Amino acid sequence: MTEQKQVKSLFAVCLKNKGYSASLEPRKIYRVLPDDGAARHKLIRVVDESGEDYLYPADYFAPISLPKTLVEALALAA
């Protein structure tokens, strides 16, 4: 069995959606866009159900690392 390389977390799993039920689904994986300014305010920039990126509370998400092949497959699906 071959090892798959992990890439820097560009994705996060949604842990909760209180106040954002139309935009976020718990347990779903979302694409994360880097935003240092948002991070300083404990926010995370996520591409949500609308297909647009918005800021959400960072504690609503847990960053995850995915194998490179899966990241590439998800990029093609977008």
C-alpha positions as CSV (number, residue, x, y, z in Angstrom):
1,M,0.0,0.0,0.0
2,T,1.4,3.4,-0.9
3,E,1.5,6.4,1.3
4,Q,-0.5,9.4,0.2
5,K,1.0,12.9,0.7
6,Q,-0.9,15.2,2.9
7,V,-1.2,18.9,1.8
8,K,-1.7,22.0,3.9
9,S,-5.3,22.3,5.2
10,L,-7.4,24.1,2.6
11,F,-10.5,22.4,3.9
12,A,-12.4,22.2,7.2
13,V,-15.3,20.2,8.5
14,C,-18.3,22.2,9.8
15,L,-19.0,21.4,13.4
16,K,-22.1,23.5,14.0
17,N,-24.3,26.0,12.1
18,K,-26.2,27.9,14.7
19,G,-27.5,31.1,13.1
20,Y,-26.3,29.9,9.6
21,S,-28.5,26.9,8.9
22,A,-29.2,28.1,5.3
23,S,-25.5,28.5,4.6
24,L,-23.7,25.7,6.5
25,E,-24.3,22.0,7.0
26,P,-22.8,20.3,10.0
27,R,-20.4,17.4,9.2
28,K,-19.8,18.7,5.7
29,I,-16.4,19.5,4.3
30,Y,-15.9,23.1,3.1
31,R,-13.2,24.8,1.2
32,V,-11.3,27.4,3.2
33,L,-9.6,30.5,1.7
34,P,-6.6,32.1,3.5
35,D,-7.5,35.3,5.3
36,D,-5.1,36.5,8.0
37,G,-7.2,39.5,8.8
38,A,-10.2,37.3,9.5
39,A,-8.1,34.9,11.6
40,R,-7.0,37.8,13.9
41,H,-10.8,38.2,14.7
42,K,-11.3,34.5,15.2
43,L,-13.1,34.2,11.9
44,I,-12.6,31.8,8.9
45,R,-13.3,32.4,5.2
46,V,-15.3,29.5,3.8
47,V,-16.9,28.8,0.5
48,D,-20.4,28.0,1.7
49,E,-23.6,26.5,0.1
50,S,-24.1,29.6,-2.1
51,G,-20.7,29.0,-3.8
52,E,-19.5,32.3,-2.5
53,D,-16.9,32.9,0.3
54,Y,-18.1,34.4,3.6
55,L,-16.7,34.8,7.1
56,Y,-17.9,32.5,9.8
57,P,-16.8,32.0,13.5
58,A,-13.6,29.9,13.4
59,D,-14.9,27.6,16.2
60,Y,-17.7,26.4,13.9
61,F,-15.0,24.5,11.9
62,A,-12.2,22.1,12.4
63,P,-9.4,22.2,9.8
64,I,-8.6,18.9,8.2
65,S,-5.8,17.5,6.0
66,L,-6.7,15.5,3.0
67,P,-4.6,13.4,0.7
68,K,-3.4,15.3,-2.4
69,T,-5.4,13.0,-4.7
70,L,-8.6,13.9,-2.9
71,V,-7.8,17.7,-2.9
72,E,-7.3,17.4,-6.7
73,A,-10.5,15.6,-7.1
74,L,-12.4,18.1,-5.1
75,A,-10.9,21.0,-7.1
76,L,-12.1,19.4,-10.3
77,A,-15.6,19.1,-8.9
78,A,-15.8,22.8,-8.1
